[in-house]
Amino acid sequence: MRYILSGGGTAGHINPAIAIADKLRELDSESEILFVGSVSGMENKLVSLAGYPIWQLDVKGFKRSLSLSNIGAIIKTARSVRRAREILDSFRPDAVIGTGGYVCFPILYAAARQGIYTALHESNAVPGLAVKMLKNKVNRIFVGFNECAEALKVGDKCVCTGNPIKADFAALDKAEARKKLGITGKYRYVVLSFGGSLGARTVNELALNVMTEFTSKRSDVMHFHACGRIESKAFYQELEGRGLDKCKNIAVSEYIYDMPVYLSAADAVMCRSGAMTLAELAAAGAPSVLVPSPNVTGGHQYKNALAYKEAGAAFLVDERKPSDKEKAVEYIKTVITDKYRRQAMAEALKGVAHTDSSELIAREIIQLKKR
């Protein structure tokens, strides 16, 4: 069968689509897969690295508040729907699957209008705008949280599968991962921090504090950090200003493309709490300090992080509280230095891990399409 997958804007939309594509290819050996993304989105790089072809739509997201820029977004969306029809006529897919973000709207809308089988996946507890706009048009909706299904109110059309992640998040053990990173025998512990594909100023600030007060003083600790594209210039300036650029046990990049390896190698992780990130942490068994973004729909990242904290799988830092932000360094120290706490957190992660989501989604798409 022929499949089109679409999702973009952030890695949280792109990586689930890649995971579903990988599983479709595994289960359907004769499958042909095409991705549809935005002209300038990071999906172009991530999808190409995964080995799939990608075609582009010139589409722009909507602002939730009243804004003149929405006029331009409406015009681009209308044009992209016409372009989407051309893609559908050319590729002739049996199914079109979207994983969220504004880029998936035109291709799914056009496919549904043509009677092509369509499916959506929403990873968060709070459904995004594209999912809300398409919920009554697509054939099937897969969700990562039951709360999302309740919010969508589409009955049996919606099924909770958890969130699809790449199989290699659970495939490596710590020793193999550290060998891949070339640090075997050099460091006893590994700290990993990142703020998402575009970066997060607060996570960068907290990471700098951890580097200054902890990792730069510990020759047995290796600290990897991804600062994000948008925040990279400011981060590198501050890194140099603090003299941290001279520390051999600190490695900084804009983005980490081989996240399964880094998560598998890590003893402690500090990051945002998007749904896909949490699924990856659970699969890798990586204890974490979660810093939920306060700027997301419905505060879903805080709800996600709170669930992990209550399960004993993570520490939570609320960036809106200065006293909480001051605890970040101590939390990282605790995870690294307290072996029993670290082991307990890793064990708790097993209770929230869902490693079969990609297969559940892929099998259902194949079976439903056959029917």
RAURVEN-V744462 format. One record per pair of residues at least 24 apart in sequence whose C-alpha atoms are under 10 Angstrom apart, sorted by sequence separation. I is the first residue (numbers start at 1). J is the second residue. If there is no record, write none. Layout:
i | j
I | J
I | J
This chain:
i | j
1 | 25
56 | 80
57 | 81
81 | 105
82 | 106
83 | 107
84 | 108
85 | 109
86 | 110
87 | 111
92 | 116
93 | 117
94 | 118
95 | 119
96 | 120
97 | 121
98 | 122
99 | 123
105 | 129
106 | 130
109 | 133
112 | 136
113 | 137
115 | 139
124 | 148
125 | 149
126 | 150
127 | 151
191 | 215
203 | 227
204 | 228
223 | 247
228 | 252
229 | 253
230 | 254
260 | 284
263 | 287
289 | 313
290 | 314
291 | 315
292 | 316
294 | 318
18 | 43
57 | 82
58 | 83
77 | 102
80 | 105
81 | 106
82 | 107
84 | 109
85 | 110
89 | 114
105 | 130
109 | 134
112 | 137
113 | 138
123 | 148
125 | 150
126 | 151
127 | 152
190 | 215
222 | 247
223 | 248
224 | 249
225 | 250
226 | 251
227 | 252
228 | 253
229 | 254
275 | 300
287 | 312
288 | 313
289 | 314
290 | 315
291 | 316
292 | 317
293 | 318
294 | 319
2 | 28
17 | 43
57 | 83
77 | 103
80 | 106
81 | 107
84 | 110
85 | 111
88 | 114
102 | 128
104 | 130
105 | 131
108 | 134
111 | 137
112 | 138
122 | 148
125 | 151
126 | 152
189 | 215
200 | 226
201 | 227
222 | 248
223 | 249
224 | 250
225 | 251
226 | 252
227 | 253
228 | 254
229 | 255
274 | 300
275 | 301
278 | 304
282 | 308
287 | 313
288 | 314
289 | 315
290 | 316
291 | 317
292 | 318
293 | 319
294 | 320
1 | 28
14 | 41
56 | 83
57 | 84
79 | 106
80 | 107
81 | 108
83 | 110
84 | 111
100 | 127
101 | 128
102 | 129
103 | 130
104 | 131
111 | 138
112 | 139
122 | 149
199 | 226
200 | 227
201 | 228
204 | 231
208 | 235
212 | 239
216 | 243
222 | 249
223 | 250
224 | 251
225 | 252
226 | 253
227 | 254
228 | 255
273 | 300
274 | 301
278 | 305
286 | 313
287 | 314
288 | 315
289 | 316
290 | 317
291 | 318
292 | 319
293 | 320
1 | 29
2 | 30
3 | 31
4 | 32
5 | 33
6 | 34
7 | 35
8 | 36
9 | 37
14 | 42
15 | 43
18 | 46
22 | 50
56 | 84
77 | 105
78 | 106
81 | 109
82 | 110
85 | 113
88 | 116
100 | 128
101 | 129
102 | 130
105 | 133
106 | 134
109 | 137
198 | 226
199 | 227
200 | 228
204 | 232
211 | 239
216 | 244
219 | 247
221 | 249
222 | 250
223 | 251
224 | 252
225 | 253
226 | 254
227 | 255
228 | 256
273 | 301
274 | 302
285 | 313
286 | 314
287 | 315
288 | 316
289 | 317
290 | 318
291 | 319
292 | 320
313 | 341
314 | 342
1 | 30
2 | 31
3 | 32
4 | 33
5 | 34
6 | 35
7 | 36
8 | 37
9 | 38
14 | 43
18 | 47
21 | 50
22 | 51
55 | 84
77 | 106
81 | 110
85 | 114
100 | 129
101 | 130
102 | 131
105 | 134
108 | 137
109 | 138
189 | 218
197 | 226
198 | 227
199 | 228
200 | 229
201 | 230
215 | 244
219 | 248
220 | 249
221 | 250
222 | 251
223 | 252
224 | 253
225 | 254
226 | 255
227 | 256
272 | 301
273 | 302
274 | 303
275 | 304
312 | 341
313 | 342
1 | 31
2 | 32
3 | 33
4 | 34
5 | 35
6 | 36
7 | 37
8 | 38
11 | 41
13 | 43
14 | 44
17 | 47
22 | 52
57 | 87
76 | 106
80 | 110
81 | 111
100 | 130
101 | 131
104 | 134
108 | 138
189 | 219
190 | 220
191 | 221
192 | 222
193 | 223
194 | 224
195 | 225
196 | 226
197 | 227
198 | 228
199 | 229
200 | 230
201 | 231
204 | 234
205 | 235
208 | 238
212 | 242
216 | 246
217 | 247
219 | 249
225 | 255
226 | 256
272 | 302
273 | 303
274 | 304
275 | 305
278 | 308
313 | 343
315 | 345
1 | 32
2 | 33
3 | 34
4 | 35
5 | 36
6 | 37
7 | 38
9 | 40
10 | 41
11 | 42
15 | 46
19 | 50
21 | 52
56 | 87
99 | 130
100 | 131
187 | 218
188 | 219
189 | 220
190 | 221
191 | 222
192 | 223
193 | 224
194 | 225
195 | 226
196 | 227
197 | 228
198 | 229
199 | 230
200 | 231
201 | 232
204 | 235
208 | 239
211 | 242
212 | 243
216 | 247
218 | 249
225 | 256
226 | 257
273 | 304
274 | 305
282 | 313
313 | 344
314 | 345
1 | 33
2 | 34
3 | 35
4 | 36
5 | 37
6 | 38
8 | 40
9 | 41
10 | 42
11 | 43
14 | 46
15 | 47
18 | 50
55 | 87
98 | 130
99 | 131
187 | 219
188 | 220
189 | 221
190 | 222
191 | 223
192 | 224
193 | 225
194 | 226
195 | 227
196 | 228
197 | 229
198 | 230
199 | 231
200 | 232
212 | 244
215 | 247
216 | 248
217 | 249
224 | 256
272 | 304
273 | 305
281 | 313
312 | 344
313 | 345
314 | 346
8 | 41
9 | 42
10 | 43
14 | 47
18 | 51
98 | 131
186 | 219
187 | 220
188 | 221
189 | 222
190 | 223
191 | 224
192 | 225
193 | 226
194 | 227
195 | 228
196 | 229
197 | 230
198 | 231
199 | 232
201 | 234
205 | 238
211 | 244
216 | 249
272 | 305
273 | 306
281 | 314
291 | 324
312 | 345
313 | 346
7 | 41
8 | 42
9 | 43
18 | 52
186 | 220
187 | 221
188 | 222
189 | 223
190 | 224
191 | 225
192 | 226
193 | 227
194 | 228
198 | 232
201 | 235
204 | 238
208 | 242
215 | 249
216 | 250
291 | 325
311 | 345
312 | 346
313 | 347
314 | 348
8 | 43
11 | 46
15 | 50
185 | 220
186 | 221
187 | 222
215 | 250
273 | 308
312 | 347
313 | 348
314 | 349
7 | 43
8 | 44
186 | 222
187 | 223
195 | 231
208 | 244
211 | 247
309 | 345
312 | 348
313 | 349
6 | 43
121 | 158
123 | 160
291 | 328
308 | 345
311 | 348
312 | 349
313 | 350
119 | 157
120 | 158
121 | 159
122 | 160
123 | 161
124 | 162
211 | 249
224 | 262
289 | 327
290 | 328
310 | 348
311 | 349
313 | 351
119 | 158
121 | 160
123 | 162
124 | 163
183 | 222
211 | 250
289 | 328
309 | 348
312 | 351
313 | 352
61 | 101
62 | 102
98 | 138
121 | 161
122 | 162
123 | 163
289 | 329
308 | 348
311 | 351
61 | 102
97 | 138
121 | 162
122 | 163
123 | 164
308 | 349
311 | 352
38 | 80
60 | 102
61 | 103
96 | 138
99 | 141
121 | 163
224 | 266
289 | 331
59 | 102
60 | 103
97 | 140
98 | 141
99 | 142
121 | 164
223 | 266
273 | 316
288 | 331
289 | 332
59 | 103
61 | 105
97 | 141
99 | 143
222 | 266
225 | 269
270 | 314
272 | 316
288 | 332
308 | 352
58 | 103
59 | 104
223 | 268
224 | 269
225 | 270
226 | 271
269 | 314
270 | 315
272 | 317
287 | 332
307 | 352
57 | 103
59 | 105
221 | 267
223 | 269
225 | 271
268 | 314
270 | 316
271 | 317
289 | 335
56 | 103
57 | 104
59 | 106
270 | 317
288 | 335
6 | 54
36 | 84
287 | 335
5 | 54
6 | 55
57 | 106
287 | 336
4 | 54
57 | 107
9 | 60
36 | 87
9 | 61
34 | 87
287 | 341
288 | 342
199 | 254
287 | 342
198 | 254
199 | 255
286 | 342
287 | 343
34 | 91
197 | 254
198 | 255
286 | 343
287 | 344
288 | 345
33 | 91
194 | 252
196 | 254
197 | 255
270 | 328
285 | 343
287 | 345
288 | 346
32 | 91
34 | 93
190 | 249
191 | 250
192 | 251
193 | 252
194 | 253
195 | 254
196 | 255
197 | 256
270 | 329
286 | 345
287 | 346
33 | 93
36 | 96
194 | 254
195 | 255
196 | 256
197 | 257
210 | 270
285 | 345
286 | 346
287 | 347
32 | 93
35 | 96
194 | 255
270 | 331
285 | 346
286 | 347
287 | 348
288 | 349
32 | 94
33 | 95
34 | 96
35 | 97
36 | 98
41 | 103
187 | 249
194 | 256
270 | 332
284 | 346
285 | 347
287 | 349
33 | 96
35 | 98
186 | 249
207 | 270
268 | 331
269 | 332
285 | 348
286 | 349
37 | 101
38 | 102
39 | 103
206 | 270
207 | 271
268 | 332
282 | 346
285 | 349
37 | 102
38 | 103
64 | 129
206 | 271
267 | 332
268 | 333
281 | 346
282 | 347
284 | 349
285 | 350
37 | 103
38 | 104
204 | 270
268 | 334
269 | 335
282 | 348
283 | 349
284 | 350
36 | 103
37 | 104
62 | 129
203 | 270
204 | 271
268 | 335
282 | 349
283 | 350
36 | 104
61 | 129
62 | 130
203 | 271
267 | 335
268 | 336
281 | 349
282 | 350
285 | 353
61 | 130
193 | 262
202 | 271
203 | 272
267 | 336
282 | 351
283 | 352
284 | 353
36 | 106
37 | 107
192 | 262
193 | 263
202 | 272
266 | 336
279 | 349
282 | 352
283 | 353
36 | 107
191 | 262
192 | 263
200 | 271
278 | 349
281 | 352
282 | 353
283 | 354
284 | 355
190 | 262
191 | 263
200 | 272
267 | 339
281 | 353
282 | 354
283 | 355
190 | 263
192 | 265
193 | 266
199 | 272
279 | 352
280 | 353
282 | 355
190 | 264
191 | 265
192 | 266
268 | 342
278 | 352
279 | 353
280 | 354
190 | 265
191 | 266
192 | 267
193 | 268
194 | 269
195 | 270
196 | 271
267 | 342
278 | 353
279 | 354
280 | 355
21 | 97
189 | 265
190 | 266
191 | 267
192 | 268
193 | 269
194 | 270
195 | 271
196 | 272
267 | 343
279 | 355
20 | 97
189 | 266
190 | 267
191 | 268
192 | 269
193 | 270
194 | 271
195 | 272
196 | 273
189 | 267
190 | 268
191 | 269
192 | 270
193 | 271
194 | 272
195 | 273
196 | 274
20 | 99
188 | 267
189 | 268
190 | 269
191 | 270
192 | 271
193 | 272
267 | 346
17 | 97
181 | 261
17 | 98
18 | 99
180 | 261
181 | 262
196 | 277
16 | 98
17 | 99
179 | 261
180 | 262
183 | 265
4 | 87
16 | 99
17 | 100
177 | 260
178 | 261
4 | 88
14 | 98
15 | 99
16 | 100
177 | 261
178 | 262
181 | 265
13 | 98
14 | 99
176 | 261
177 | 262
180 | 265
206 | 291
13 | 99
14 | 100
177 | 263
178 | 264
179 | 265
4 | 91
12 | 99
13 | 100
14 | 101
174 | 261
177 | 264
178 | 265
203 | 290
3 | 91
4 | 92
12 | 100
13 | 101
172 | 260
173 | 261
174 | 262
176 | 264
177 | 265
178 | 266
203 | 291
2 | 91
3 | 92
4 | 93
12 | 101
169 | 258
171 | 260
172 | 261
174 | 263
175 | 264
176 | 265
177 | 266
202 | 291
203 | 292
2 | 92
3 | 93
4 | 94
5 | 95
6 | 96
7 | 97
8 | 98
10 | 100
168 | 258
169 | 259
170 | 260
171 | 261
173 | 263
174 | 264
175 | 265
202 | 292
203 | 293
1 | 92
2 | 93
3 | 94
4 | 95
5 | 96
6 | 97
7 | 98
8 | 99
9 | 100
10 | 101
13 | 104
168 | 259
169 | 260
170 | 261
172 | 263
173 | 264
174 | 265
200 | 291
202 | 293
1 | 93
2 | 94
3 | 95
4 | 96
5 | 97
6 | 98
7 | 99
8 | 100
9 | 101
168 | 260
169 | 261
172 | 264
173 | 265
174 | 266
1 | 94
2 | 95
3 | 96
4 | 97
5 | 98
6 | 99
7 | 100
8 | 101
9 | 102
167 | 260
168 | 261
169 | 262
170 | 263
171 | 264
172 | 265
174 | 267
200 | 293
1 | 95
2 | 96
3 | 97
4 | 98
5 | 99
6 | 100
7 | 101
8 | 102
9 | 103
166 | 260
169 | 263
170 | 264
192 | 286
6 | 101
7 | 102
8 | 103
9 | 104
165 | 260
169 | 264
193 | 288
6 | 102
7 | 103
8 | 104
168 | 264
192 | 288
193 | 289
195 | 291
6 | 103
7 | 104
191 | 288
195 | 292
6 | 104
7 | 105
195 | 293
5 | 104
6 | 105
6 | 106
6 | 107
20 | 121
5 | 107
6 | 108
4 | 107
5 | 108
4 | 108
17 | 121
16 | 121
16 | 122
4 | 111
16 | 123
13 | 121
13 | 122
13 | 123
169 | 279
170 | 280
174 | 284
12 | 123
165 | 276
169 | 280
170 | 281
173 | 284
12 | 124
163 | 275
164 | 276
165 | 277
168 | 280
169 | 281
170 | 282
171 | 283
172 | 284
173 | 285
5 | 118
7 | 120
162 | 275
163 | 276
167 | 280
169 | 282
170 | 283
171 | 284
206 | 319
3 | 117
4 | 118
5 | 119
6 | 120
7 | 121
162 | 276
163 | 277
165 | 279
166 | 280
169 | 283
170 | 284
215 | 329
3 | 118
5 | 120
163 | 278
164 | 279
165 | 280
168 | 283
169 | 284
170 | 285
214 | 329
221 | 336
163 | 279
164 | 280
167 | 283
168 | 284
169 | 285
203 | 319
213 | 329
214 | 330
162 | 279
163 | 280
166 | 283
202 | 319
209 | 326
212 | 329
213 | 330
215 | 332
165 | 283
210 | 328
211 | 329
214 | 332
215 | 333
206 | 325
209 | 328
210 | 329
214 | 333
205 | 325
206 | 326
209 | 329
210 | 330
213 | 333
206 | 327
207 | 328
208 | 329
210 | 331
203 | 325
206 | 328
207 | 329
210 | 332
202 | 325
206 | 329
210 | 333
203 | 328
145 | 275
144 | 275
144 | 276
144 | 279
23 | 164
191 | 332
191 | 333
20 | 163
22 | 165
23 | 166
19 | 163
20 | 164
22 | 166
23 | 167
191 | 335
19 | 164
20 | 165
21 | 166
22 | 167
191 | 336
18 | 164
19 | 165
20 | 166
190 | 336
16 | 163
17 | 164
18 | 165
19 | 166
189 | 336
16 | 164
17 | 165
18 | 166
19 | 167
188 | 336
189 | 337
15 | 164
16 | 165
17 | 166
19 | 168
125 | 274
15 | 165
16 | 166
124 | 274
125 | 275
15 | 166
123 | 274
124 | 275
123 | 275
124 | 276
122 | 275
123 | 276
42 | 197
42 | 198
123 | 279
145 | 304
128 | 296
129 | 297
128 | 297
126 | 296
127 | 297
128 | 298
126 | 297
127 | 298
125 | 297
126 | 298
124 | 297
125 | 298
126 | 299
127 | 300
125 | 299
126 | 300
125 | 300
126 | 301
124 | 300
125 | 301
124 | 301
126 | 303
125 | 303
124 | 303
125 | 304
124 | 304
12 | 196
11 | 196
12 | 197
170 | 355
10 | 196
11 | 197
169 | 355
10 | 197
11 | 198
9 | 197
10 | 198
167 | 355
9 | 198
165 | 354
166 | 355
167 | 356
162 | 352
163 | 353
164 | 354
165 | 355
162 | 353
163 | 354
164 | 355
165 | 356
166 | 357
167 | 358
162 | 354
163 | 355
164 | 356
165 | 357
166 | 358
161 | 354
162 | 355
163 | 356
164 | 357
165 | 358
162 | 356
163 | 357
164 | 358
165 | 359
161 | 356
162 | 357
163 | 358
164 | 359
161 | 357
162 | 358
164 | 360
160 | 357
161 | 358
164 | 361
161 | 359
162 | 360
163 | 361
164 | 362
161 | 360
162 | 361
160 | 360
161 | 361
160 | 361
159 | 361
49 | 257
144 | 354
46 | 257
45 | 257
144 | 357
143 | 357
142 | 357
142 | 360
143 | 361
142 | 361
141 | 361
142 | 364
140 | 364
140 | 365
139 | 365
140 | 368
139 | 368
139 | 369
64 | 297
121 | 361
120 | 361
119 | 361
119 | 365
118 | 365
117 | 365
117 | 368
118 | 369
117 | 369
116 | 369
16 | 276
15 | 276
12 | 274
12 | 275
13 | 276
12 | 276
11 | 276
12 | 277
11 | 277
97 | 365
96 | 365
95 | 365
95 | 366
94 | 366
95 | 368
95 | 369
94 | 369
94 | 370
27 | 359
26 | 359
23 | 357
24 | 358
28 | 362
23 | 358
24 | 359
27 | 362
28 | 363
22 | 358
23 | 359
26 | 362
27 | 363
20 | 357
21 | 358
22 | 359
23 | 360
24 | 361
25 | 362
19 | 357
20 | 358
23 | 361
24 | 362
28 | 366
19 | 358
20 | 359
23 | 362
24 | 363
27 | 366
18 | 358
19 | 359
20 | 360
22 | 362
23 | 363
16 | 357
17 | 358
20 | 361
21 | 362
24 | 365
16 | 358
20 | 362
24 | 366
19 | 362
20 | 363
3 | 365
1 | 366
1 | 369
1 | 370
